[in-house]
């Protein structure tokens, strides 16, 4: 019998993700904090978005923060490949049997 330690990231009483490393769990939690702050900031902008769109956009920007920072500094996105999907999109795709 093995003992497995799991780190669970929880938001508003809802389990978001489970990790086997505290470092990964902390990084994911920080990314969710950043996504929340970005969503709040985007809500103050001139484009009307519903709550789901604000959350998805905030998660996308937070998940791709290195590319966003490079673009804001006047550079180009560093990623050679397609930008990462947001964590919410990944979870949605994993739940979709057609994907």
C-alpha positions in Angstrom: 0.0 0.0 0.0 1.4 3.4 -1.0 0.8 6.7 0.7 0.2 9.5 -1.8 0.2 13.2 -0.8 -2.1 15.4 -2.9 -2.3 19.2 -2.9 -5.7 20.4 -3.9 -6.3 23.9 -5.1 -9.8 25.1 -4.0 -11.6 28.2 -4.9 -14.9 29.3 -3.3 -15.5 25.7 -2.0 -14.9 24.2 -5.4 -12.0 21.9 -6.2 -10.1 23.3 -9.2 -7.1 21.0 -9.6 -5.1 18.4 -7.7 -1.3 18.2 -7.7 1.3 15.9 -6.3 3.8 18.8 -5.8 3.3 21.8 -3.5 5.3 23.9 -5.9 2.9 23.2 -8.8 -0.1 23.7 -6.6 1.2 27.1 -5.4 2.0 28.2 -9.0 -1.5 27.2 -10.1 -3.1 29.1 -7.2 -1.0 32.2 -8.0 -2.1 31.9 -11.7 -5.7 31.8 -10.5 -5.2 34.9 -8.4 -3.7 36.7 -11.4 -6.6 35.6 -13.6 -9.1 37.0 -11.0 -7.3 40.3 -10.9 -7.1 40.5 -14.7 -10.8 39.6 -15.0 -11.7 42.4 -12.6 -9.5 44.8 -14.6 -11.0 43.8 -17.9 -14.5 44.4 -16.5 -13.6 48.1 -16.2 -12.7 48.4 -19.9 -14.8 49.7 -22.8 -15.8 46.3 -24.1 -18.8 44.7 -22.6 -18.1 41.1 -21.8 -20.2 38.7 -19.7 -18.8 37.0 -16.6 -17.9 33.8 -18.3 -16.0 35.7 -21.1 -14.1 37.8 -18.5 -13.1 34.7 -16.6 -12.0 32.9 -19.7 -10.0 35.8 -21.0 -8.4 36.4 -17.5 -7.4 32.7 -17.4 -6.0 32.8 -20.9 -3.9 35.9 -20.2 -2.6 34.6 -16.9 -1.7 31.2 -18.4 0.2 33.0 -21.1 1.7 35.7 -18.9 5.3 35.5 -20.3 4.0 36.2 -23.9 1.7 38.9 -22.6 4.6 40.6 -20.8 6.8 40.5 -23.9 4.1 42.0 -26.1 3.5 44.8 -23.5 7.2 45.5 -23.5 7.0 46.1 -27.3 8.3 42.6 -28.3 6.7 39.6 -29.8 5.2 36.6 -28.2 8.1 34.3 -27.4 6.2 31.1 -27.9 7.0 29.4 -31.2 3.9 27.4 -30.9 0.2 28.2 -30.4 -0.5 30.0 -27.1 -1.6 27.8 -24.3 -5.3 27.3 -23.8 -6.6 28.6 -20.5 -7.0 26.0 -17.7 -10.8 26.4 -17.9 -10.7 25.5 -21.6 -8.4 22.5 -20.9 -10.9 21.2 -18.3 -13.8 21.8 -20.6 -12.0 19.9 -23.4 -11.2 17.0 -21.0 -14.8 16.7 -20.0 -16.0 16.7 -23.6 -16.2 13.1 -25.0 -16.1 14.4 -28.6 -12.6 16.0 -28.0 
